[in-house]
Amino acid sequence: MVTIISGTNRPGSNTLKVAKYYQKMLAQKGLQTNLLNLEDLPDQLISSDLYGKRSAEFRPVQEMITASEKFLFIIPEYNGSFPGVLKTFIDACLFPESFYDKKACLVGISSGKYGNIRGIDHFGGVCSYLHLHVMPLRIHVPAIKTELDENGDFFKEDTLKFSQEQIDKFISF
Ligand SMILES: Cc1cc2nc3c(=O)[nH]c(=O)nc-3n(C[C@H](O)[C@H](O)[C@H](O)COP(=O)(O)O)c2cc1C
């Protein structure tokens, strides 16, 4: 099972649009995926699912993570790093079995110039701790507001080229 994780719970996020775009591209190449939108986490996550607690609402999310072998994380830049809600989600998942010796592919996006280079590096450190093997080709998409057309698809030549290369590599990773 392959799961795409949209790495923010901000309503109307560009991250979710990019996650859906990747899901569509992967489906066109024959790979069906789950999409976990962090907006769907329990509202009470910090009191209901940390430090050994488990809510009925989070249980299906945990089951999906446990059953997944490969993950594609779409991660926006928030204050020079990845969003706190993404780390809280990781902290809520069972350790080590959720991510241990599994595979991940990382996509950084930002409204600014850097495409979340630092946040992807920071998240790569978390992946190392988790023994989650990260695919070498990471994609950074700056100025995300100029990158998506009215259907939520990438349309610029370079972005299409590098995202397609990443998608092909992810399928065979
Ligand atoms: C809390 C917060 C912090 C942000 N910090 C940065 C930042 O450090 N650098 C940047 O380029 N954009 C920053 N942004 C803008 C996001 O990169 C922008 O909203 C982009 O669309 C990706 O986030 P989204 O998926 O929430 O839309 C921030 C947005 C939020 C909500």
The ligand as a Tripos MOL2 file, in Angstrom:
@<TRIPOS>MOLECULE
LIG
   31    33     1     0     0
SMALL
NO_CHARGES

@<TRIPOS>ATOM
      1 C1          2.1500   29.3220    9.4350 C.3       1 LIG1
      2 C2          2.7030   29.5970    8.0640 C.ar      1 LIG1
      3 C3          4.0610   29.8840    7.9180 C.ar      1 LIG1
      4 C4          4.6070   30.1070    6.6490 C.ar      1 LIG1
      5 N1          5.9660   30.3120    6.5300 N.ar      1 LIG1
      6 C5          6.5190   30.4240    5.2990 C.ar      1 LIG1
      7 C6          7.9250   30.4960    5.1410 C.ar      1 LIG1
      8 O1          8.6950   30.4250    6.0750 O.2       1 LIG1
      9 N2          8.4110   30.6060    3.8860 N.ar      1 LIG1
     10 C7          7.6050   30.6470    2.7580 C.ar      1 LIG1
     11 O2          8.1060   30.7410    1.6480 O.2       1 LIG1
     12 N3          6.2610   30.5610    2.8910 N.ar      1 LIG1
     13 C8          5.7050   30.4360    4.1300 C.ar      1 LIG1
     14 N4          4.3410   30.2970    4.2570 N.ar      1 LIG1
     15 C9          3.5070   30.3000    3.0640 C.3       1 LIG1
     16 C10         3.2980   28.8730    2.5040 C.3       1 LIG1
     17 O3          4.5100   28.3620    1.9950 O.3       1 LIG1
     18 C11         2.2240   28.9720    1.4420 C.3       1 LIG1
     19 O4          0.9710   29.1210    2.1120 O.3       1 LIG1
     20 C12         2.1900   27.8440    0.4280 C.3       1 LIG1
     21 O5          0.9750   27.9590   -0.3190 O.3       1 LIG1
     22 C13         2.2690   26.4380    1.0100 C.3       1 LIG1
     23 O6          1.4510   26.2910    2.1300 O.3       1 LIG1
     24 P1         -0.0900   25.7800    2.0600 P.3       1 LIG1
     25 O7         -0.0310   24.3450    1.6440 O.co2     1 LIG1
     26 O8         -0.6040   25.9890    3.4440 O.co2     1 LIG1
     27 O9         -0.8110   26.6040    1.0320 O.co2     1 LIG1
     28 C14         3.7640   30.0870    5.5120 C.ar      1 LIG1
     29 C15         2.3940   29.8000    5.6640 C.ar      1 LIG1
     30 C16         1.8630   29.5570    6.9080 C.ar      1 LIG1
     31 C17         0.3950   29.2160    7.0390 C.3       1 LIG1
@<TRIPOS>BOND
     1     1     2 1
     2     2     3 ar
     3     2    30 ar
     4     3     4 ar
     5     4     5 ar
     6     4    28 ar
     7     5     6 ar
     8     6     7 ar
     9     6    13 1
    10     7     8 2
    11     7     9 ar
    12     9    10 ar
    13    10    11 2
    14    10    12 ar
    15    12    13 ar
    16    13    14 ar
    17    14    15 1
    18    14    28 ar
    19    15    16 1
    20    16    17 1
    21    16    18 1
    22    18    19 1
    23    18    20 1
    24    20    21 1
    25    20    22 1
    26    22    23 1
    27    23    24 1
    28    24    25 2
    29    24    26 1
    30    24    27 1
    31    28    29 ar
    32    29    30 ar
    33    30    31 1
@<TRIPOS>SUBSTRUCTURE
     1 LIG1         1 GROUP 0 **** ****
